[in-house]
Amino acid sequence: MYGILWCRALQPRTAQLPRPRANRGPNVGTFSMWYARDRRYILLETIDAWAECLNTSTVDGMIRLELFVTSNLQLKKVKDRSEMVVKVYGERMSEPSRAVIIFCKVNGIEFEEIEIDVLKNQNYSPEYKEINPMNQIPAIVDGDLKLFESHAILIYLSCAFPQVASHWYPSDVYKRAKIHSVLDWHHSFLRRGAAGFVFNSLLAPLSGIRSYPQVIIQAEEILLRSLSKLEHTWLKDGPFLAGNSQPSIADLILACEIMQLELLSEKDHDRILGPYMKVLQWVEDTKSATAPHFDEVHELLFESQKRFREQRATKSRKTQVKSKM
Amino acid sequence: MTLKVYCDRMSQPSRAILIFCKMNGIDFEEITINILKNEQHAPEYKAINPMSQVPTIVDGDFTLFESHAILIYLSCKYPGVASHWYPSDLVERAKVHSALDWHHANLRRGSVGAIVNNVLLPLNGLPFNAQAAEEAEKTLVKALTILETFWLKDGPFLSGRSQPSIADLNLVSEVMELQLLSEKEHDRILSPFKKVLQWVEDTKSATAPYFEEFHGVLYKARDEFRALIAAKSGEK
């Protein structure tokens, strides 16, 4: 059987194709690709076949493989996307969970959202531990794959679903490297600062967990340093991170992180974010680029913000009344 | 133009990149940025990497920092790189990304915390913070436990792989940094984790002779630090 397969390379177009070999033999080509180019989108996980790769060529960024497959084996269609629905485990108070949910909605990825309420310790249930032994959210299940860590999840979804627009995770090796760079930087800086500050100064006391002033000060320092780096380094060349003119998965993740600061008092929020005009504009630009889903997925966060601010206001009025007595 | 690698062999991610380049026959120029002398804060280096951290690479007119991003870039850019380092299979690749991401807030945070509190602070005559040291050790031991019982449960390398990936190289380099602890502390913390110790040996073998070559500086520093700290406690 002679077949022509088109695929989008996971590696840059100038590099070698993922492992096609010229010799005959079983499992000659074991690589992931998808059958794209205006035809049906199916994910072909592996091609276990006797196949000789006769020719490869690159046309408009798509790679065309001519394969000769033995007559008693067919190109194996391991997964038909239409039969599978991604399960997304998370909750909308969690920054990375929101990024994954928004990404799926924006890109028309059919998914089932399964809420894991961290305040009720549902992430420690035996059933969830089977999905993610790290007891953290988000996690996804796609067929046999169980995957955690939001950056890894978004990269996987960008590659597994051909309808995802290329600006989310460009195949250009240089642009992609810059996105990896900002995602890695995020772990140790913005996430550490923002999540650390919001948790220790607000959520921990509310949940009766002890928090230390020194830890809060340190988290705020890291947060402010991170915002400065966003403003002066990551956003210096263009509306989106790393000089991109359209958003990538990095913009979505980091913008959701910044949104968590909405839980702070209006005074603290404005004090911390006010000086960073580029950061504020970039959050708006990311919102617009993912409208209406960004706002919809953030509704729960804003309900909590309203509740916290009302609680603070009530507490403050009570304190004022007491001090006058 | 040759790839430039700005690094310090005392830095875990720097070593991972140096070993990777040698293993894969990537021509490069190693430019040392001495972090103990704060050379990463020099204006010339800040112009290359505004985050003032090592490692950074400069490939022609392309500059890149963050070691995971660098290793992925090198795997994709240089066709001679063997496929097991950064598999093209979508699912295998996702697991490599997952391990690399997990590393940041877990193994790295624990390991760096343990070294700072137990080695760097006493070396610089700064007071010992028992609480911070305890937190760091808790994070480190938790990470080692997860490596032992999850990441290494199915096979010699992370995520059940039979050959090392860039995640193995990076994370093993991190575990090696614990050599800087006193022999007693090192053995106390690491000895319960048999699979972790075997995995370090397997990664060393898979990257011989470069692994030992690039860890030479670390071993030398270890011996010096241990002697200095012993002398300081002797004085007390």
Chai-1 contact restraints between the chains, C-beta under 6 A:
chainA,res_idxA,chainB,res_idxB,connection_type,confidence,min_distance_angstrom,max_distance_angstrom,comment,restraint_id
A,L10,B,S88,contact,1.0,0.0,6.0,A-B,restraint_1
A,Q11,B,C76,contact,1.0,0.0,6.0,A-B,restraint_2
A,P12,B,C76,contact,1.0,0.0,6.0,A-B,restraint_3
A,A15,B,P79,contact,1.0,0.0,6.0,A-B,restraint_4
A,Q16,B,P79,contact,1.0,0.0,6.0,A-B,restraint_5
A,P18,B,S88,contact,1.0,0.0,6.0,A-B,restraint_6
A,F31,B,S88,contact,1.0,0.0,6.0,A-B,restraint_7
A,S32,B,D89,contact,1.0,0.0,6.0,A-B,restraint_8
A,S32,B,L90,contact,1.0,0.0,6.0,A-B,restraint_9
A,P133,B,F150,contact,1.0,0.0,6.0,A-B,restraint_10
A,L145,B,V91,contact,1.0,0.0,6.0,A-B,restraint_11
A,L147,B,A94,contact,1.0,0.0,6.0,A-B,restraint_12
A,E149,B,S98,contact,1.0,0.0,6.0,A-B,restraint_13
A,E149,B,D101,contact,1.0,0.0,6.0,A-B,restraint_14
A,E149,B,W102,contact,1.0,0.0,6.0,A-B,restraint_15
A,H151,B,D101,contact,1.0,0.0,6.0,A-B,restraint_16
A,A152,B,A94,contact,1.0,0.0,6.0,A-B,restraint_17
A,A152,B,H97,contact,1.0,0.0,6.0,A-B,restraint_18
A,A152,B,S98,contact,1.0,0.0,6.0,A-B,restraint_19
A,A152,B,D101,contact,1.0,0.0,6.0,A-B,restraint_20
A,I155,B,H97,contact,1.0,0.0,6.0,A-B,restraint_21
A,Y156,B,A94,contact,1.0,0.0,6.0,A-B,restraint_22
A,C159,B,L90,contact,1.0,0.0,6.0,A-B,restraint_23
A,A160,B,L90,contact,1.0,0.0,6.0,A-B,restraint_24
A,V173,B,C76,contact,1.0,0.0,6.0,A-B,restraint_25
A,V173,B,K77,contact,1.0,0.0,6.0,A-B,restraint_26
A,Y174,B,F62,contact,1.0,0.0,6.0,A-B,restraint_27
A,A177,B,L64,contact,1.0,0.0,6.0,A-B,restraint_28
A,A177,B,A69,contact,1.0,0.0,6.0,A-B,restraint_29
A,A177,B,Y73,contact,1.0,0.0,6.0,A-B,restraint_30
A,H180,B,A69,contact,1.0,0.0,6.0,A-B,restraint_31
A,H180,B,I72,contact,1.0,0.0,6.0,A-B,restraint_32
A,S181,B,L64,contact,1.0,0.0,6.0,A-B,restraint_33
A,S181,B,E66,contact,1.0,0.0,6.0,A-B,restraint_34
A,S181,B,A69,contact,1.0,0.0,6.0,A-B,restraint_35
A,D184,B,E66,contact,1.0,0.0,6.0,A-B,restraint_36
A,D184,B,H68,contact,1.0,0.0,6.0,A-B,restraint_37
A,D184,B,A69,contact,1.0,0.0,6.0,A-B,restraint_38
A,W185,B,E66,contact,1.0,0.0,6.0,A-B,restraint_39
A,H187,B,H104,contact,1.0,0.0,6.0,A-B,restraint_40
A,T233,B,P50,contact,1.0,0.0,6.0,A-B,restraint_41
